[in-house]
């Protein structure tokens, strides 16, 4: 199944999968010289993708950078609302007048 980012077809080359980053809080114990670090709340989930997008669709990808939440549909058919944490486009080459852009992107799952 193909990947889509806000209804724009992307060709994924690398996918890190969802990584859980636990939220931690420090508890200082009174009358002692040490603290305890404890997990607090739900973890946040991040995913790193490297994908290719062709000319004509580059504007679609760049226009969603400032959007609070976009829809990521992965190859398993799972749809997830994500926010874009980092997006780095690199022009790979022009092929028969068509621009090809490789994008490195980090997304974070939103509730």
Phi, psi and omega in degrees: 000139181286160176267146176223144174235107186051050177068012175255125182292128175237150182250097187283129176260320180223142179219125180279345188076170181287130176247128179272128176247103184294144175272126184240149177230148180261131177247119178269124180276130181292147178060028176224173180254016182220167180236162176244135174260124185233142175292138182223128177074189179278148176288158173264148184246128178236155180216137177251131180234144168238123182217166179248141175225144184262159180305150184096332178249352180299318179298324178297319180290314183293333181287342182266000183301319183271000180287138183296321183214133176234164181258126176251119177252114184269181186290348177269358180089007180276126179260128183226136173278126183226159169246146183273119180270322182210138178218120181234104178272144176224128179285123183272303178191167172256130181234113181052044178080003179254126180278137178242126183242131173261131184242128169259125187221140173244127179239154178235133181292134177247153181283000000 
